[in-house]
Amino acid sequence: MRFVLSFVALWFSATAALANADIDRLVDAMGMPALVRAFSEEGIASSPELDEAFLNGQGGAVFAETVRKLYDPARLEAELRTGLYEVLDADMARTALLFAESDLGQRIVTLEVQGRQAMLDADVQDMVKAAGDNAGAAVTDFLAARNLVERNTEAAVVSQVAFFDGLAETITQSFPPPDIEGQRAMIAADTERWLKGYYALVQSALNADEIETYTAFWATEVGTTLDDAVFEVFGQSYEAISYGLGQAVGRLVPPNEL
């Protein structure tokens, strides 16, 4: 009996390893490690504004190190992979690989990564967002097919709420949190402008047929399932980062500063 149980355990372990390998291939094929690094760089680069707003710029090395740890790209990438192992079906991952590893899929991934890296420059980001105001129907249709404005707006709202929850937990004084839900429309407008600019930049190097194929993939069951999984997993990390930032600010904020 022990032999049978051991064999079954080994079989399940081997099956899980194969499934995880397919998901790892998909993570790499979609350029997620590079996109995570860009997100990390952006978060670290924006931390002085948070320091100035809540800590009068006096957060110093302690706050900087906390931010660095929260945005550690290796940790975030590991969390992404582990989370996707749990929520993404391996068959779906293998099917998604057919597009992600195709010539067009890889060219699009390269454009997405290059665009995201370029927008780490504040001047470039402002220019791209301004250009996004004139984005055409192809970009609008793409965003609608993936429900990207709503998804990203919700993630932003949740992360801001998490920040103030973390702040409230550690601060030594009374601090009524702002009405984040009341700011949803403003957050959505800024999110839509950023997304239109970014995807207009990506699509500028594609022809109409390629954009149609790109959009059609994300409208499939596989594309929708993949989007759901990535947003669920990354959203959890984003929320945890924001909560941790709030805690860090609450521990360091000078008395009577808020």
FIPARO-511004 format. One record per atom (N, C-alpha, C, O): x, y negated, z negated. Coordinates in steps of 0.1 Angstrom, whole numbers, padded with zeros to 4 digits, always signed. Each point is the difference from the previous one (the first is absolute). Layout:
<fitis>
XYZ
...
</fitis>
This chain:
<fitis>
+0008+0012+0000
-0008-0012+0000
+0009-0013+0000
-0003-0009+0007
+0014+0010-0015
+0008-0012-0001
+0007-0002+0014
+0002-0012+0004
+0001+0022+0003
+0006-0001+0014
-0010-0007+0009
+0003-0009+0008
-0016+0013-0009
-0010-0005+0009
-0002-0015-0003
-0001-0009+0009
+0000+0006-0022
-0002-0014-0004
+0012-0009+0004
-0001-0011+0005
+0013+0017-0006
+0012-0008+0004
+0000-0002+0015
+0004-0011+0005
-0008+0021+0003
-0001-0001+0014
-0010-0011+0004
+0003-0008+0009
-0015+0008-0015
-0010-0010+0003
+0006-0014-0003
-0003-0009+0007
+0009+0008-0019
+0006-0013-0003
+0010-0005+0010
+0000-0012+0003
+0009+0021+0001
+0010-0003+0010
-0007-0004+0013
+0005-0009+0007
-0016+0016-0003
-0007-0003+0013
-0006-0014-0001
+0002-0007+0010
-0008+0004-0021
-0006-0013-0001
+0011-0011+0000
-0002-0011+0006
+0013+0014-0013
+0011-0010+0000
+0005-0003+0014
+0003-0011+0004
-0001+0022+0003
+0005-0001+0014
-0009-0007+0009
+0004-0009+0008
-0017+0012-0010
-0011-0007+0008
+0000-0015-0003
-0001-0008+0009
+0002+0004-0022
+0000-0014-0003
+0012-0007+0005
-0001-0011+0004
+0013+0018-0004
+0012-0006+0005
-0001-0003+0015
+0004-0010+0005
-0010+0019+0002
-0002-0002+0015
-0010-0012+0002
+0003-0008+0009
-0013+0008-0017
-0010-0011+0002
+0007-0014-0003
-0002-0010+0007
+0010+0010-0018
+0007-0012-0004
+0010-0004+0011
+0002-0012+0002
+0004+0022+0004
+0010-0004+0011
-0007-0007+0011
+0005-0009+0006
-0017+0013-0002
-0008-0006+0010
-0003-0015-0004
+0000-0009+0009
-0004+0008-0021
-0004-0014-0005
+0013-0009+0000
-0001-0011+0003
+0012+0017-0007
+0013-0007+0000
+0003-0005+0014
+0004-0011+0002
-0006+0020+0008
+0003-0003+0014
-0009-0012+0004
+0004-0009+0007
-0017+0009-0011
-0009-0010+0003
+0004-0014-0006
+0000-0010+0006
+0004+0011-0019
+0004-0012-0007
+0012-0007+0008
+0000-0012+0002
+0009+0021+0002
+0012-0005+0007
-0004-0005+0014
+0005-0011+0005
-0013+0019+0002
-0004-0004+0014
-0008-0013+0000
+0001-0007+0010
-0008+0004-0020
-0008-0013-0001
+0008-0012-0005
-0005-0011-0002
+0018+0014-0001
+0009-0011-0004
-0003-0005-0014
+0003-0011-0004
-0010+0019-0004
-0004-0004-0014
+0012-0004-0009
-0001-0010-0007
+0012+0017+0008
+0011-0004-0009
+0005-0014+0003
+0003-0008-0009
-0002+0004+0022
+0004-0013+0003
-0011-0011-0004
+0004-0011-0004
-0016+0015+0006
-0011-0009-0004
-0001-0002-0015
-0002-0011-0005
+0005+0022-0003
+0001-0001-0014
+0011-0010-0004
-0001-0008-0009
+0013+0010+0015
+0011-0009-0003
-0003-0015+0003
+0004-0008-0008
-0012+0006+0019
-0004-0014+0003
-0009-0005-0011
+0001-0012-0004
-0011+0020+0000
-0009-0004-0011
+0008-0003-0013
-0003-0009-0007
+0013+0018+0004
+0008-0002-0012
+0008-0013+0001
+0000-0008-0010
+0006+0005+0021
+0008-0012+0002
-0009-0013-0002
+0004-0009-0006
-0016+0010+0012
-0009-0011-0001
-0004-0002-0014
-0001-0012-0005
-0002+0022-0003
-0004-0001-0014
+0011-0006-0008
-0003-0009-0008
+0015+0014+0010
+0011-0006-0008
+0003-0014+0004
+0003-0009-0009
-0004+0006+0022
+0002-0014+0004
-0010-0010-0005
+0003-0012-0002
-0015+0017-0001
-0011-0009-0005
+0000-0001-0015
-0007-0009-0005
+0015+0017-0002
+0000-0001-0014
+0004-0013-0007
-0005-0003-0010
+0014-0005+0017
+0003-0013-0007
-0012-0009+0000
-0001-0008-0010
-0008+0009+0019
-0013-0008-0001
-0008+0004-0012
-0005-0009-0007
+0004+0022+0004
-0007+0005-0011
+0007-0005-0013
-0006-0004-0010
+0019+0005+0010
+0008-0004-0011
-0002-0015-0003
-0002-0004-0012
+0002-0004+0022
-0002-0014-0001
-0015-0004-0005
-0002-0008-0009
-0007+0016+0015
-0014-0003-0003
-0004+0003-0015
-0008-0007-0006
+0013+0018+0001
-0004+0005-0013
+0011-0002-0011
-0003+0000-0012
+0016+0000+0016
+0011+0000-0010
+0009-0012+0001
+0010-0001-0005
-0015-0009+0013
+0008-0013+0002
+0014+0003+0005
+0009-0007-0002
-0008+0018+0010
+0013+0003+0006
+0010+0006-0010
+0012+0000+0003
-0017+0004-0015
+0009+0004-0010
+0000+0015-0003
+0005+0005-0010
-0010+0002+0020
-0001+0015-0002
+0014+0006+0000
+0002+0011-0006
+0007-0017+0013
+0014+0005+0000
+0002+0014+0004
-0008+0005+0008
+0019+0001-0013
+0005+0013+0005
-0010+0011-0004
-0002+0010+0007
-0005-0012-0019
-0010+0010-0004
-0011+0001+0009
-0004+0011+0004
-0002-0022+0000
-0011+0001+0010
+0004+0005+0013
-0006+0008+0007
+0018-0013-0002
+0005+0004+0013
+0002+0015+0001
-0003+0006+0010
+0009+0000-0021
+0002+0014+0000
-0013+0008-0001
-0001+0010+0006
-0009-0015-0013
-0013+0006+0000
-0006+0001+0013
-0005+0010+0005
+0006-0022+0002
-0006+0000+0014
+0008+0009+0009
-0007+0007+0008
+0020-0006-0009
+0008+0009+0008
-0004+0014-0002
-0002+0008+0010
-0001-0004-0022
-0004+0014-0003
-0014+0003+0005
-0002+0011+0005
-0007-0021-0007
-0014+0003+0005
+0000+0001+0015
-0008+0008+0005
+0016-0015+0002
+0000+0000+0015
+0011+0009+0005
+0004-0001+0012
+0002+0010-0020
+0010+0009+0005
-0005+0008+0012
-0009+0008-0002
+0015-0010+0014
-0006+0006+0012
+0002+0016-0001
-0009+0007+0006
+0019-0002-0012
+0002+0014-0001
-0012+0006-0008
-0005+0011+0003
+0002-0017-0014
-0011+0005-0008
-0013-0001+0007
-0008+0009-0001
+0006-0021+0007
-0013-0001+0007
-0002+0010+0012
-0011+0005+0002
+0022-0003+0005
-0001+0010+0011
-0002+0014-0006
-0008+0008+0006
+0014-0005-0017
-0002+0014-0006
-0015+0001-0005
-0006+0010+0002
+0001-0021-0008
-0014+0000-0004
-0010+0002+0012
-0010+0007-0001
+0014-0014+0012
-0008+0001+0012
-0001+0015+0005
-0010+0005+0003
+0022+0001-0002
+0001+0014+0005
-0008+0009-0010
-0008+0008+0005
+0011-0009-0017
-0007+0009-0010
-0015-0002+0000
-0008+0010-0001
+0004-0022+0002
-0015-0003+0000
-0006+0006+0013
-0011+0005-0001
+0017-0007+0012
-0005+0006+0013
+0000+0015-0001
-0009+0006+0006
+0018+0000-0012
+0000+0015-0002
-0014+0004-0006
-0005+0011+0003
+0000-0019-0012
-0012+0003-0008
-0013-0003+0007
-0010+0007-0002
+0010-0018+0010
-0012-0004+0006
-0002+0002+0015
-0011-0001+0005
+0022+0004+0002
-0001+0001+0015
+0001+0015+0003
+0010+0007-0003
-0020-0002+0011
+0000+0014+0005
+0011+0002+0010
+0002-0008+0009
+0005+0019-0011
+0012+0003+0009
-0004+0001+0015
+0007-0004+0008
-0019+0010-0006
-0005+0001+0014
-0002-0014+0006
+0004-0002+0012
-0009-0007-0020
-0002-0014+0005
+0014-0006+0003
+0001-0007+0010
+0008+0009-0019
+0014-0005+0002
+0006+0005+0013
+0006-0008+0008
-0008+0021-0005
+0006+0006+0012
-0007-0006+0012
+0007-0002+0010
-0020+0000-0010
-0007-0006+0011
+0005-0015+0002
+0002-0004+0011
-0001-0003-0022
+0005-0014+0001
+0014-0001+0006
+0003-0010+0007
+0005+0020-0009
+0013+0000+0005
+0001+0000+0015
+0009-0004+0007
-0020+0010-0001
+0000+0000+0015
+0000-0014+0006
+0006-0002+0010
-0012-0007-0017
+0000-0014+0005
+0012-0007-0006
+0008-0007+0007
-0005+0009-0020
+0011-0008-0006
+0013+0003+0006
+0009-0009+0001
-0006+0022+0003
+0013+0004+0006
+0000-0001+0015
+0010+0003+0006
-0021-0008+0000
+0000-0002+0015
+0009-0012+0003
+0003-0008-0009
+0000+0007+0022
+0008-0012+0004
-0007-0013-0003
+0006-0009-0005
-0019+0009+0008
-0008-0013-0004
+0000-0002-0015
+0001-0011-0004
-0004+0022-0003
-0001-0001-0014
+0013-0006-0006
-0001-0008-0009
+0012+0013+0013
+0013-0004-0005
+0003-0014+0004
+0006-0008-0008
-0010+0004+0020
+0002-0014+0004
-0008-0010-0008
+0005-0010-0004
-0017+0014+0001
-0009-0008-0009
+0006-0001-0014
+0000-0011-0006
+0005+0022+0001
+0006+0000-0014
+0011-0010+0000
+0002-0007-0009
+0007+0008+0019
+0011-0009+0001
-0004-0015+0000
+0006-0008-0007
-0017+0005+0015
-0005-0013+0000
-0006-0004-0013
+0002-0012-0005
-0009+0021-0002
-0006-0003-0013
+0011-0003-0010
-0001-0010-0008
+0012+0018+0008
+0011-0002-0010
+0007-0013+0003
+0003-0008-0009
+0000+0005+0022
+0007-0012+0003
-0008-0012-0003
+0005-0010-0005
-0018+0011+0008
-0009-0011-0004
-0001-0003-0014
+0001-0012-0005
-0002+0023-0003
+0000-0002-0015
+0013-0006-0005
-0001-0008-0009
+0012+0013+0014
+0013-0006-0004
+0001-0014+0003
+0006-0008-0007
-0010+0004+0019
+0001-0014+0005
-0008-0009-0009
+0003-0011-0003
-0015+0016-0002
-0009-0008-0008
+0005-0002-0014
-0007-0006-0008
+0018+0012+0004
+0006-0002-0013
+0006-0014+0000
+0002-0006-0011
+0001+0000+0023
+0004-0014+0001
-0013-0009-0001
-0009+0001+0008
+0009-0010-0018
-0012-0008-0002
-0004-0008+0012
-0011-0002+0003
+0021-0004+0004
-0002-0008+0011
-0006+0008+0012
-0010-0004+0006
+0015+0016-0005
-0006+0009+0011
-0014+0004-0004
-0009+0001+0009
+0007+0002-0022
-0013+0004-0004
-0011-0011+0003
-0010+0003+0004
+0014-0015-0008
-0009-0011+0003
-0003-0002+0015
-0011-0003+0004
+0021+0005+0004
-0001-0002+0014
-0009+0012+0006
-0009-0003+0008
+0011+0015-0013
-0008+0011+0004
-0015-0001-0004
-0009+0003+0008
+0007-0008-0020
-0013-0001-0005
-0008-0011+0008
-0012+0001+0003
+0020-0012+0000
-0007-0010+0008
-0003+0005+0014
-0011-0003+0005
+0019+0011+0001
-0003+0006+0013
-0012+0010-0001
-0007+0002+0009
+0006+0004-0021
-0011+0010-0002
-0014-0007+0000
-0010+0007+0003
+0010-0020-0005
-0013-0007+0001
-0006+0001+0014
-0012-0002+0002
+0021+0004+0008
-0005+0001+0013
+0000+0015+0006
+0001+0002+0012
+0000+0007-0022
+0000+0014+0004
-0012+0004+0008
-0011-0005-0003
+0013+0013+0013
-0011+0004+0009
-0009+0012-0006
+0002+0004-0011
-0011+0000+0020
-0009+0011-0004
+0007+0013-0003
-0005+0007-0009
+0016-0004+0016
+0007+0012-0003
+0004+0001-0014
-0001+0011-0006
+0006-0022+0000
+0005+0000-0014
-0012+0002-0009
+0000+0007-0010
-0011-0015+0013
-0012+0000-0008
-0006+0014+0000
-0004+0005-0011
+0004+0002+0022
-0006+0013+0001
+0009+0010-0008
-0005+0009-0006
+0018-0011+0007
+0009+0009-0007
-0002-0001-0015
-0001+0010-0007
+0000-0022+0002
-0002-0002-0015
-0014+0006-0004
-0001+0005-0011
-0009-0007+0020
-0013+0005-0004
+0000+0016+0000
-0007+0006-0008
+0014+0000+0018
+0000+0014+0001
+0006+0006-0013
-0004+0011-0004
+0014-0018-0002
+0006+0006-0012
-0005-0007-0013
+0004+0004-0011
-0014-0013+0013
-0005-0007-0012
+0011-0006-0008
-0001+0000-0013
+0011-0006+0019
+0012-0004-0006
-0002-0013-0009
+0006-0001-0010
-0015-0008+0015
-0002-0012-0008
-0006+0003-0014
+0005-0004-0010
-0015+0013+0011
-0007+0003-0013
+0009+0009-0009
+0000-0003-0012
+0007+0012+0018
+0009+0009-0008
+0011-0008-0007
+0002+0001-0012
+0004-0010+0020
+0011-0008-0006
-0005-0010-0010
+0007-0003-0010
-0019-0003+0013
-0006-0009-0010
-0002+0006-0013
+0003-0005-0010
-0010+0017+0011
-0003+0007-0013
+0013+0004-0007
+0000-0002-0012
+0011+0006+0019
+0012+0003-0007
+0006-0012-0007
+0005+0000-0011
-0006-0012+0018
+0005-0013-0006
-0008-0004-0012
+0006-0004-0010
-0019+0006+0011
-0009-0004-0012
+0004+0009-0012
+0001-0004-0011
-0001+0017+0014
+0003+0010-0011
+0014-0003-0006
+0001+0001-0012
+0009-0004+0020
+0013-0003-0005
+0000-0012-0009
+0007-0001-0010
-0014-0009+0014
+0000-0013-0008
-0007+0003-0013
+0004-0006-0011
-0015+0013+0011
-0007+0004-0013
+0010+0008-0008
+0000-0003-0012
+0007+0012+0017
+0010+0008-0007
+0010-0009-0007
+0005+0003-0011
+0000-0013+0019
+0010-0009-0006
-0005-0006-0012
+0007-0001-0011
-0019-0005+0011
-0005-0007-0012
-0004+0010-0011
+0000-0004-0011
-0003+0016+0015
-0002+0010-0011
+0013+0003-0007
+0000+0001-0012
+0011+0001+0020
+0013+0002-0007
+0004-0012-0008
+0006+0002-0011
-0009-0014+0016
+0003-0012-0008
-0007+0000-0013
+0006-0003-0010
-0019+0005+0011
-0009+0000-0012
+0005+0010-0011
-0002-0002-0012
+0007+0013+0017
+0004+0011-0009
+0013-0004-0009
+0001+0004-0011
+0007-0012+0017
+0013-0003-0007
+0001-0014-0005
+0009-0003-0008
-0017-0006+0013
+0002-0014-0005
-0005-0002-0014
-0008+0007-0005
+0015-0017-0002
-0003-0002-0014
-0010-0011-0003
-0003-0003-0011
-0003-0002+0022
-0010-0011-0002
-0012+0003+0009
+0000+0008+0009
-0011-0015-0012
-0012+0002+0007
+0001-0006+0014
+0005-0012+0002
-0009+0019+0008
+0001-0005+0014
-0011+0006+0008
+0000+0012+0004
-0010-0021-0001
-0011+0005+0009
+0004+0002+0014
+0006-0009+0006
-0008+0021+0000
+0005+0003+0013
-0008-0008+0010
-0012-0003-0002
+0018+0000+0014
-0007-0007+0010
-0011+0009+0007
+0000+0012-0002
-0009-0019+0009
-0011+0008+0007
+0006+0005+0013
-0002-0007+0010
+0008+0018-0010
+0006+0006+0012
-0011+0003+0010
+0002-0002+0012
-0013+0008-0016
-0010+0004+0009
-0006-0013+0007
-0004+0001+0011
+0004-0012-0018
-0005-0012+0006
+0009-0005+0011
-0003-0009+0008
+0016+0014-0008
+0010-0004+0010
+0000+0009+0012
+0009-0001+0009
-0018+0011-0009
+0001+0011+0010
-0001-0006+0014
+0008+0005+0009
-0016-0014-0006
-0002-0006+0013
+0013-0006+0005
+0004+0001+0011
+0002-0009-0020
+0013-0006+0003
+0011+0010+0003
+0008-0002+0009
-0008+0012-0018
+0010+0011+0002
-0002+0007+0014
+0009+0003+0007
-0022+0000-0004
-0003+0006+0012
+0004-0008+0012
+0005+0005+0010
-0007-0018-0010
+0004-0009+0011
+0015+0000+0002
+0004+0001+0011
+0003-0002-0022
+0015+0000+0001
+0005+0014+0005
+0009+0001+0008
-0015+0010-0013
+0003+0013+0005
-0002+0002+0015
+0008+0005+0007
-0020-0010-0003
-0003+0002+0014
+0009-0008+0009
+0004+0005+0011
+0000-0017-0015
+0010-0008+0007
+0013+0007+0001
+0006+0000+0011
-0001+0006-0022
+0013+0007+0000
-0001+0012+0010
+0009+0002+0008
-0020+0006-0010
-0001+0012+0008
-0001-0003+0015
+0006+0006+0009
-0014-0017-0005
-0001-0003+0014
+0013-0005+0006
+0004+0004+0011
+0004-0011-0019
+0013-0004+0005
+0009+0012+0001
+0007+0001+0010
-0006+0007-0020
+0009+0012+0001
-0004+0009+0012
+0009+0004+0007
-0021+0000-0006
-0004+0009+0011
+0000-0007+0014
+0002+0007+0010
-0004-0020-0010
+0002-0006+0013
+0015+0000+0004
+0003+0002+0012
+0006-0003-0022
+0014+0002+0003
+0003+0014+0005
+0007+0001+0010
-0012+0009-0017
+0002+0014+0004
-0005+0002+0014
+0007+0006+0009
-0020-0010-0007
-0006+0003+0013
+0005-0008+0012
-0002+0004+0011
+0010-0014-0014
+0005-0009+0011
+0009+0008+0009
+0003-0004+0011
+0003+0015-0016
+0010+0008+0008
-0007+0012+0006
+0007+0008+0006
-0020-0007-0007
-0008+0012+0006
-0009-0005+0011
-0005-0011+0000
+0002+0020+0009
-0010-0003+0010
-0014+0004-0004
-0001+0006-0011
-0009-0010+0018
-0014+0002-0004
-0003+0015-0002
-0007+0003-0010
+0012+0006+0018
-0002+0014-0002
+0006+0005-0012
-0005+0009-0008
+0017-0013+0005
+0007+0004-0012
-0007-0005-0013
-0001+0007-0010
-0004-0019+0011
-0007-0005-0012
-0013+0008-0002
-0004+0002-0011
-0003+0001+0022
-0012+0008-0001
+0003+0014-0006
-0008+0004-0009
+0019+0002+0013
+0003+0013-0006
+0004-0001-0015
-0004+0008-0008
+0011-0019+0005
+0004-0003-0014
-0012-0002-0008
-0001+0006-0011
-0009-0013+0015
-0012-0003-0007
-0009+0013-0001
-0005+0003-0011
+0004+0004+0022
-0008+0012+0000
+0005+0011-0010
-0008+0007-0006
+0021-0006+0004
+0006+0010-0009
-0006-0003-0014
-0004+0009-0007
+0005-0022+0003
-0005-0003-0014
-0015+0001-0002
-0004+0001-0011
-0003+0000+0022
-0015+0001-0001
-0004+0015-0001
-0012+0003-0002
+0022+0006+0004
-0004+0014+0000
-0001+0005-0015
+0004-0008-0009
-0009+0020+0007
-0001+0005-0014
+0014+0001-0006
+0002-0003-0012
+0008+0008+0020
+0014+0001-0005
+0005-0014-0004
+0006-0001-0011
-0008-0009+0019
+0005-0013-0003
-0006-0006-0012
+0006-0006-0009
-0020+0008+0008
-0007-0006-0012
+0004+0008-0012
+0002-0007-0011
+0000+0020+0011
+0004+0007-0011
+0014-0004-0005
+0003-0001-0012
+0006-0001+0022
+0014-0004-0003
+0000-0014-0007
+0006-0002-0010
-0014-0007+0016
-0001-0014-0006
-0006+0001-0014
+0006-0006-0009
-0016+0014+0007
-0006+0002-0014
+0011+0005-0010
+0001-0005-0011
+0007+0015+0016
+0010+0005-0009
+0011-0010-0003
+0004-0001-0012
+0001-0006+0022
+0011-0009-0002
-0005-0012-0009
+0007-0004-0009
-0019-0001+0011
-0005-0011-0008
-0002+0004-0014
+0002-0007-0009
-0007+0020+0007
-0002+0004-0014
+0013+0001-0007
+0001-0004-0012
+0009+0010+0018
+0012+0003-0007
+0008-0013-0002
+0005-0003-0011
-0004-0005+0022
+0008-0012-0001
-0008-0010-0009
+0007-0008-0008
-0020+0008+0008
-0008-0009-0008
+0003+0002-0015
+0001-0009-0008
+0001+0022+0004
+0003+0003-0014
+0013-0005-0004
+0002-0006-0011
+0008+0007+0020
+0014-0006-0003
-0001-0015-0001
+0006-0006-0009
-0013+0000+0018
-0002-0015+0000
-0006-0005-0013
+0004-0010-0005
-0015+0017+0001
-0006-0003-0012
+0009+0001-0012
+0000-0008-0009
+0007+0019+0009
+0010+0003-0012
+0011-0011+0000
+0003-0004-0011
+0002+0000+0022
+0010-0011+0001
-0006-0012-0006
+0006-0007-0008
-0018+0003+0012
-0006-0013-0004
-0003+0001-0015
+0003-0010-0007
-0007+0021+0002
-0002+0002-0014
+0013-0002-0008
+0000-0007-0010
+0010+0013+0015
+0014-0001-0006
+0005-0014+0000
+0006-0005-0010
-0009-0002+0021
+0005-0014+0000
-0008-0009-0010
+0006-0008-0007
-0019+0011+0006
-0008-0007-0011
+0006+0003-0014
+0001-0009-0008
+0002+0021+0006
+0005+0004-0013
+0014-0008-0003
+0002-0005-0011
+0006+0005+0021
+0013-0007-0001
-0002-0014-0003
+0007-0006-0008
-0016-0001+0015
-0002-0014-0002
-0006-0002-0014
+0005-0009-0007
-0014+0017+0003
-0006-0001-0014
+0010+0001-0011
-0001-0007-0010
+0011+0015+0012
+0011+0002-0010
+0009-0012-0001
+0006-0003-0010
-0004-0004+0022
+0010-0010+0000
-0006-0014+0000
+0008-0010-0002
-0021+0008+0004
-0005-0014+0001
+0001-0007-0013
-0002+0005-0011
+0007-0018+0012
+0002-0008-0013
-0014-0002-0006
-0010-0002+0007
+0010+0001-0020
-0013-0003-0007
-0006-0013+0005
+0007-0010+0003
-0020+0010-0001
-0008-0012+0004
+0003-0005+0013
-0002-0012+0003
+0007+0021+0006
+0004-0005+0014
-0012+0003+0010
+0000-0007+0010
-0009+0016-0013
-0010+0003+0009
-0013-0009-0002
-0009+0001+0007
</fitis>
